[in-house]
Amino acid sequence: MDHENPLDGVIDRSLNYGRHHIDHFLAVANHDSPKVFLDIGAGWGTDLLLARSHNPSAQLHAIELSAEYKKGLHQKGITVHSLNIERDVFPFADESVDVLIANQILEHVKEIFWIFHESTRVLRVGGTFIIGVPNLASLHNRLLLAVGQQPTCLQNHSAHVRGFTKSDILRFLSVCFPRGFHLRKFGGSNFYPFPGFIAKPLAVILPNLAWGIFLMFRKDRAYTKEFLVHPTAHRLETNFHLGNE
């Protein structure tokens, strides 16, 4: 029998998705009159529907493999592309996407260099890249590590295989694609183990200690495969997928 989680009914896990941040980021991006939106790992399409609320004429595209999610996305009028983001080429021309969203997906993948290669390739210069991930440096994860426990966002029996902090994301981008992305907006969402009415203000006051972090980047220059060059140039001792050429 499963044991009841003592935090069930206390934590508002809907805050983990940071929809208020995504909505705000999309409102800011809409000032540039974006036409093509792409969500990689779109789920039910909630973030794309937020994009539609700001720009009813937008072209909404989702990359999704789940049959259940794909059916729901089709019903909402979202174009679905069924492919493996860790190995396949995104079906978009270079610099043809205005806004790209990756919310609660990057922590599930190994092939981060390939995903950022394809994402950066298809995103136009001046376009917006929105990222949402669990925060390895959240307060509750720091406390767990302090007593020798595994962080909740990076447990080997779960689907999460990568951990992220704000500083490491910024370093990853600056090392792999120097001067390529500029951080425009940043926020935190949810604050374990507190209920929503406490978690919300805490995440505003202390975003770097929140459960999740949400970042809005602008692509500042043309891309020339830097993310694929990095693993080889730095002799990373892991076999990463770098394309089939």
PyMOL commands that set and color helices and strands:
alter all, ss='L'
color gray80, all
select helices_A, chain A and resi 13-17+19-32+46-54+67-75+106-108+112-122+139-146+166-176+196-205+207-209+226-233
alter helices_A, ss='H'
color red, helices_A
select strands_A, chain A and resi 36-40+59-63+79-81+97-103+123-134+181-189+212-219
alter strands_A, ss='S'
color yellow, strands_A
deselect
rebuild
show_as cartoon
